[in-house]
Amino acid sequence: NLLPNLNVEELVRAMLVKTNDMHMVIYLSALIRSVIALHDLVNNKIKYNMEAGEDEGGKKAESAGKEKKSEESDKKKVDEGEEKKEEDAK
């Protein structure tokens, strides 16, 4: 019998850890890929609505631009708050 003994506790545990790590990497990469795709889809829809609004008189484009500006200011506020928390933690 020239086959290796695979019933060793350490070997079994090492194989389980390695396969779990590989599955986690696959799951995270799929998750990140889907988030990026959704982000691109939303950006594309905003761009399309702005272009369509310009053709219809610009009213929709102005409202979409205001929404985008408010989102950017909200994001800026959140970023500033996080920086302040990090400084307080130091």
BELRAWO-V41853 format. One record per pair of residues at least 6 apart in sequence whose ideal C-beta (glycine too) atoms are under 6 Angstrom apart, sorted by sequence separation. I is the first residue (numbers start at 1). J is the second residue. D is the distance in whole Angstrom. If there is no record, write none. Layout:
I & J & D
I & J & D
//
This chain:
53 & 60 & 3
54 & 61 & 5
53 & 61 & 3
50 & 61 & 5
50 & 64 & 5
49 & 64 & 5
//
